[in-house]
Amino acid sequence: MSVVSLTEGGKSSITSDLLRRIATAYNINFTSPDDEATYLLLLRSLESTFQAVSELPTYVSPQLAPQATHGGHRSYWKPPEESNPLNAWSHQCHLVSAEPSSSILATKTVAVKDNVSIAGLPTTLGTFPQLISQNSSYPVATIDATTISRLLKSGAIIKGTTTCETYGSGPLSYSAASGPVDNPWAAGYTCGGSSSGAAALVALSNARQASSTDFCEGVDIAIGTDQGGSVRIPAAYTGIYGFKPTFGLVPYTGIASGAPMVDHCGILARNLSDIAAVLEVVAGYDGLDPRMSPEAPLTDNVKNYTHILNEFMRRSHAISKSKTRLRIALIKESFRAPGLSREVAQVIKNTAHEGYSRAGATVSEISIPMHSLGSSIWTAATRLAVVESGIRGRPSDLSPQPLPHLRNRWPPDQEMYDLLTATNPGIMNLIFQGAYVDSTYSATTLSRVQGHCLELRAAYDKALEEHDILITPAAPTVAMKHPKVGAGFGGSVMEKIKLAVGSTNNTCPFNISGHPALTVPCGLGSVEGEPGTRLPVGIQLIGRRFEDDVVLNAASLLASF
């Protein structure tokens, strides 16, 4: 390790006592005064180096400069309650590129999860302003995330940001600082999270209960993020498509990180054509996101997903069913997950067996024993990173371009505890667990956990050598009612936490394995204790890494079932 210089700069704040306290924390005693003096000089030299760098102005890549939009100045507004009955909108706007480079998404309206940077709009992360800024106002983004730039250049109309769960973390939709997001199919029910508002706004026109949403503006497409199921679970609960692409296919630059190794930018839409078109626009290396491996295509080499999907659908209608070659496999362990509703499991099995058999595909059931451990491996592998990146906001070595406008509060204090316990105690649970992991488990143990992530990927890869698509349930149940949340509304920590237990058992394993995974709406299921209420069920399709087109093709065979 090199040393920049041996200089103390100006007056140093580092004393011999501070150095000794650092050493004592590691049970180290200095045996030589000369050695101690040298280490003190080296520490002061580091202080001088940090001071020099910290005085530099903040640098932001020119690639993230705001796109030119019609009207020049970007304006936004907070929708009034009467036009936002689901609480799905965070802030609204109307952004159209002044210089589009294509018309792939022309006329398509898009909403964006409120952890994605849109220059000129506030970023809330679904939490309280004082927890992510140095004052009582939400910080306003100064950059356009890569995804936003690409959407605007393709002709899309950005309509605003959507309510998300606290720090973009939580599989249900009750924890946002602004309040719960209602399912458009049934008021008072969850629409899943953490891309909650995104799913609700896309699902509006499909939902049967229109009376409470007549004055709410919906969208064609939404952009969400998915670290453990945050696109796919809301899609399942609201009856739409929710796609988590292959890890590293879509840049995450300009989006608040949950944990770099599982950060995925995903797409929600009512039809596969929109999913394919958006993927074609947003995929491809951006030169800034180190999550993107050499397997990721350059933008000029991104597949024409729209053409591939259209051609597959044309051929599948033109040829006899006996010539359909897709091999479909249901993962047995996924149907044994704790908390999985028997009715939901049956709806999904019926859809897979009947839908694909009618299309002429081969359908089988296989065992992947590692899948049962997938959620445990995901938890162990990401727990510390979720706290450091997602809550503390500390940039990872894999995140060279942090969001310049966010100032996350750290360490936690009583106010933070009180606010989060009242709305999303899952965040405080993450903080406590992260501290425990950091103080208890050795680097050797954590390294072994990372190895098991690769082992899990290998298990799925092996299954995908003999099958084209793997199938699991997406969400384990249909949507349930919100718990009581917020200061003054009561509701214990257990009441809020228990509803979410097991929600991501079948989704989060594919975040650490990196495989593309898509929720497809496949029917309705009953709500326990509510005989007149039936809500959407979602089936999850998983494919080989960077064969996202095959997943979309396979989903198209279910569209007419």
HELIX and SHEET records of a PDB file:
HELIX    1   1 SER A   16  ALA A   25  1                                  10    
HELIX    2   2 PRO A   33  SER A   54  1                                  22    
HELIX    3   3 PRO A   62  LEU A   64  5                                   3    
HELIX    4   4 GLU A   81  SER A   83  5                                   3    
HELIX    5   5 PRO A  129  LEU A  131  5                                   3    
HELIX    6   6 THR A  146  LYS A  153  1                                   8    
HELIX    7   7 THR A  166  GLY A  168  5                                   3    
HELIX    8   8 SER A  196  ALA A  203  1                                   8    
HELIX    9   9 ARG A  232  THR A  238  1                                   7    
HELIX   10  10 PRO A  260  VAL A  262  5                                   3    
HELIX   11  11 LEU A  272  VAL A  282  1                                  11    
HELIX   12  12 THR A  299  ASN A  301  5                                   3    
HELIX   13  13 TYR A  305  ALA A  318  1                                  14    
HELIX   14  14 LYS A  321  LYS A  323  5                                   3    
HELIX   15  15 LYS A  332  ARG A  336  5                                   5    
HELIX   16  16 ARG A  342  ASN A  350  1                                   9    
HELIX   17  17 THR A  351  GLY A  355  3                                   5    
HELIX   18  18 TYR A  356  ARG A  358  1                                   3    
HELIX   19  19 PRO A  369  LEU A  373  5                                   5    
HELIX   20  20 GLY A  374  VAL A  386  1                                  13    
HELIX   21  21 VAL A  387  ILE A  391  3                                   5    
HELIX   22  22 GLN A  414  THR A  423  1                                  10    
HELIX   23  23 PRO A  425  THR A  440  1                                  16    
HELIX   24  24 ALA A  443  GLU A  466  1                                  24    
HELIX   25  25 VAL A  493  LYS A  498  1                                   6    
HELIX   26  26 PRO A  509  SER A  513  1                                   5    
HELIX   27  27 ASP A  548  ALA A  559  1                                  12    
SHEET    1   A11 TRP A  89  LEU A  95  0                                        
SHEET    2   A11 ILE A 157  THR A 162 -1                                        
SHEET    3   A11 THR A 109  LYS A 113  1                                        
SHEET    4   A11 ILE A 221  THR A 225  1                                        
SHEET    5   A11 CYS A 265  ALA A 269 -1                                        
SHEET    6   A11 TYR A 241  LYS A 244 -1                                        
SHEET    7   A11 ALA A 517  VAL A 527 -1                                        
SHEET    8   A11 GLU A 530  ILE A 542 -1                                        
SHEET    9   A11 ILE A 469  PRO A 473 -1                                        
SHEET   10   A11 ARG A 327  ILE A 331  1                                        
SHEET   11   A11 THR A 362  ILE A 366  1                                        
END                                                                             
